[in-house]
């Protein structure tokens, strides 16, 4: 069994691992997203994701046996990462039609190159038991999950208006990270298994 690791971490072992791969974003970008989405946070019944847990998920692997998690570590460590220039694009929701259940911030820029990375990551992880995302890949950061139905039509309109306030200055992700997710009654706990800084 290989050790899961990152800089400064204490090595640890597991028999099964619930994990996902994500891009870390620069703190100023996260701060800006939280600031612009502030009016939504004050008005609607949404369970918001904490700022330090905002990231762009590329692949949710689910729970894997430890041997497969080892192989996924190798894949994340080995996959080719081109330079990526992204920009904030809009606020949106899933599903794209009907009553929203998830609120997110989306991205423009090198989306085609980013999608190729996501597709290669998923293709190489499939033999490990990782399912493909059925709805396709939309580069986004999940901001919150809708809890109540009141005022959702107004929410959609307000998101469109706030999208115009997003700073579209290009930026680059800071790292590709493989996280372990442990579910607890008070919410998930995330631990870094592997982090690849991006330059």
N, C-alpha and C positions, 0 to 999 in steps of 0.2 A: 504494500500500500504506500503510495507516494504521499509526501507531506504537502498539505495545502499551505501556501505561504504568501506573504507580502512583506515589504520592508518594515522591520520593527515588530513583526508579529511573532507570537509564540506558536510553534508548530502544534497541530492537533490532528487527531484521527477521527473518522466517522465511518459508520457502516452503510449509511445512505445519506444522500445530500440533495436537498432541494435548492436549486441554483438557477441563476440567470446571468446573461452577459449584457452589459450596458456601457454606453459612452458617458463619461463624466464631463460636465460642462463647466466653463469658467465661473467663479463666484459672482462677478459682476453681471453676467447674463442671468443667473438664477435670481439675484437680487432684483433685477429689472422686471423679470416675469412676475415675481411676488408683488412688487410695487404696482405694476399696471393692472394686475388682476385684483387689487385691493377692493374696489367697489363690489365685485362679485362675492368676495369673502364676507362682506358685511351684510349681505342681503338675503342670500339663498341658503337652503338647507342642504349643504354639501359637506362631506367629510374630507377636509383638505389634507393633502400630503405635506408633511413637514418639509421645510426648505432644504434641510440637509439630506433629505431622501429623494430630492428631485433629480432625475437622470433620464437619459434616453435609452430605453430597453431595446436591444437588438434581437434578443432571443430568450424566451422563457423555456428552460429545459425541463422544469418539473422536478420530481424526485428521482434521482438516479442511484443505482448501486455504486459503491465506492470505486470499483474498478472502472466503470463508465465515466464517473466524475474525473478520475485520473486522466482518461483519454480526452475528455472535454478540456481539461487544463492544457493539455498539449496542443489541442486545436486552437484555443484562444491565444496561446503563446506563439504559435507558428503562423497564424493567418496573416496574409499580407495586408498592410494598412496604408493606403495612399494618403497623401496630404488632403485634408478635408477643410473646405471653407464653407461654413453654414451661416445662416441668418435667421432671426425670428421672422415668422411669416404671418401667423394668425392664431386666434383662439378658435377651437372647434370642439366637437363632441362626438362620442360614439353612443348609439349608432348615428350615422350621418343623417338619417331621416327618422322622423318620429320623436318621441320623448327622449331626451338625452339621459344617459346613465353615467357617463364618464366625461369629464371636462379636461381639455388638454391644450397645450401650446404647441403649435406646429412649426416646421422649419422649411426654409428654402435654401438655395445655394447648390452645393455639390450633391444633390439628392440622388442622381443616377449612380455616382460612384459609391455613395453610402449604401444604396440598395444592393449593389453588387457585393459589397462586403457582407451585408446581412444575408443575402441569398447563399453565398459560399459558406458562411458560418452554419446556417441551417442545414444545407446539403451535407456538409461533412459531419454534422452531429446526428443526422437521421439514423445511421446505423447503431447509435447508442440508445435509441428509444426516444428521441426528441421529436415531437410532432411539429409539422409545419403550421404556421399561422394561417387559418383558413381565409381570413378576410384580407390578406395581403398586408404589405408593410407600408405604414404611414409614419414617417419620422415625427416623433412627438415626445413630449414630456407629460405624463399624467399629473394633473394638478389636484383633482379631487373626484370623489364618487358621489353622485346625487342620492340623497336620502329621502327627500320628499318631492311630491309632484307639484306643489303650489308654485305658481309664477314661472314655470319653465319656458313658456313662450317669450316672456320678457327676458329671461336669461339668454336665450338664443340671440335676440335682438341686441342686447347689451354686449354680448361677446363680439358681435360684428363691429359695433362702435369702438370698443376697446382695442380691437385688432389694429386700428389705424394709429394707435398710440405706441405700438411696439417699435422699438429701435431696430432698424434693419441693418445696422452696421455688421459687416462680416466678422466672424470669430472662428476659432478652431477648437474642437473638443480637446480636453486635457489628458484623457486616458481611456483605454479600453479595460474594463474591469469585469472579472467574474466574481459574482457575489453568492454567498450562501445565505439562504433565507430560512429562518426558524420561526414558525408560527407560535404565538403565545396569546393568552386571553387579552392582553393589553395591546396587541398589535405585533407585526412581524419585526424580528431583529435581523439586521443585515451585517454580515461579516465578509471582509475581503478575502477571497481565496487566491486571486492573482490580479495584479494591476500592471498594465503596460502603459507607461507614460507616452504620450504622443507629442511629437515635435513639429 
